[in-house]
Amino acid sequence: MGGASSGLRAVRPYPGSTTKYSMLHVLNHPLSAHILTHLRDRTTKPAIFRTLAYQVSLLLALEATRDLATEDHVIDTPLEKATGRVLARPLAVIPILRAGLGMVQPFTDLFPDVSVGYVGLERDHFTAVARSYYQKLPLLAGKRVIAVDPMLATGGSAVQALDVLRAEGATELYLVCIVSSPEGIRVVEAAHPTVPIFTAALDRELNDMKYILPGLGDFGDRLYGTEADSRILPRHN
């Protein structure tokens, strides 16, 4: 069949797995692959890392909003009246703090009517359990609500955040991540089977400390230049 690629690819399970991720959309673009390689590189400095995070988040923002509803809008061009299309509904983007902040700007740059809220969850590096420490949300009813979290590892933080957003009135929920694990995808799909998940990479697995492999390390530490715990992410030569 001819025609242009949609930019997304169907997800095949890893060898030996029979699991199908019915709500998962994996970005399939040469630029995304290029950006991810440099995000993963341990020698990438925080300033470059932040730029790369912006770029891949921009690609994900476009894919996650490909089907936004539009409506007719009449305008005057310099020559005559014309009918165009404009976005019909507002959008809300909710970063899961702190690392999710690195994914917000593409949405605010792209969309004219976007609200931003915050859900603060901090993961214990040794138990992998997240605790809630902050929440500030706009009105969510009637909006497409996009939760953003760069690393979907165990899925626990994402499920907690989605639970909060549902309780606050969100009915059209999306989850956008940069790197995801099969384990995290399964946890989110079990708890929120109707939530589409957009990611730039579906990685192999979690290690014993619940970090994604091959992954890219602690996204927040790399984004902001803070030191990772060497007991969790030992330096290798």
C-alpha angles and dihedrals in degrees: 000000000000128000139091123301116255091225092244128090131209111255118239119199119248116265111286093022125108095188117120119198101218097183099039123112117186119200111242110191132124092231091052091053090049093049093047092053091057093042089055094048108104091212093062109114122228095254092054090040090057091051092049091048089053092050097050091042089054090055091048092048090056093049095046091053099041092113100043112145118253135190138201118275124184117218139170114242118195087267109034148333116293137180117228137167128259133180110279101201136037123250133222124200119196118191118203102228138277106002094033090069088076090066100048104080097068089059094048091046094050105039125061097203108039129141121206125211133171137226114187115208124163119198119217104231093217103041096030087220116134124221123204116236106159141022131177118160137174122222105295104184113110094015136104101246116205118192112201125201120154097214122046099189116145092359092230097114092044092051091048091051094046090049089054093048092049090050090051093056105271112149101165104055129174131178121211121189136165100216125018137184125218089238092055093047091053093049093050094045091050093052099035108021095171097052114104113225120209119192138165094217139019104205131200108259148307122277124225090277091052095252118141118254126248083002123135104262125251104348095201093050092049093045095052101028096245121147119264117224105263090213088064102033107025117197115250127201 
